[in-house]
C-alpha cells in the first residue's frame, strides 16, 4: 500500500525518530515486534465440586499488568501514532479503516 519507492527511507526515518524519543527502546521494540499481547492467566480448578473443574484461563486484566508491561503498552500507542502521522492522508484513510494493517 505504501509507495514502495519511498518505503526504505520512510522506515529508516521512522525508526530513527522512534529511537530518539525518551522511551525509544520500547517504541522501537513495538514497531519491530508488534504490540504487547496480554497473557492468559491460569485459574485453578475447583476439586471440591461434584464434577471437577479443570484449570481455566482469563485474559490479563489491567490490575495484573506489571509496570514494565504498562510502559510497553504506552509505547505501543506512541509507535502506532508515529506510524500514522508519517502516512499521507489517502493512505492513512485506507489504513485507518482496516481492523489489521
HELIX and SHEET records of a PDB file:
HELIX    1   1 UNK A    4  UNK A   20  1                                  17    
HELIX    2   2 UNK A   24  UNK A   33  1                                  10    
HELIX    3   3 UNK A   62  UNK A   64  5                                   3    
HELIX    4   4 UNK A   67  UNK A   85  1                                  19    
HELIX    5   5 UNK A   89  UNK A   96  1                                   8    
SHEET    1   A 2 UNK A  40  UNK A  43  0                                        
SHEET    2   A 2 UNK A  56  UNK A  59 -1                                        
END                                                                             
